[in-house]
Amino acid sequence: MGPAKIYFIIFGILTIAGGIVGYVKAGSLPSIIAGSITGVLLLIAGSLLPEHRAAGLATGLVISLLLAAQFIPKFLRTGKAMPAGMMSILSVIGIIMAIVAWVKK
């Protein structure tokens, strides 16, 4: 369970940082709001593990799925590595981490 906890905490920090960078570089208020909300939820998912396994993995999985749904189509449309490509990869890894941790029990 340790790797999933660590991953969701790192993913949360990177998501918050990405939202801040989006705001600073482009003045995008939606970036900082969405990045902060999803980043905090990912941090919560990581902090719930391993004591509250089901809640932590479910939260991490749902947020990863939502981020993948947002960024994968954007990456396919624009081909830009930042932020769409990086967030696409991080989201897919989050989905895989949650599923693998869930199956491992």
Secondary structure, DSSP 8 states (H G I E B T S, - for coil): -HHHHHHHHHHHHHHHHHHHHHHHHH--HHHHHHHHHHHHHHHHHHHHTTTTHHHHHHHHHHHHHHHHHHHHHHHHHH--IIIIIHHHHHHHHHHHHHHHHHHH-
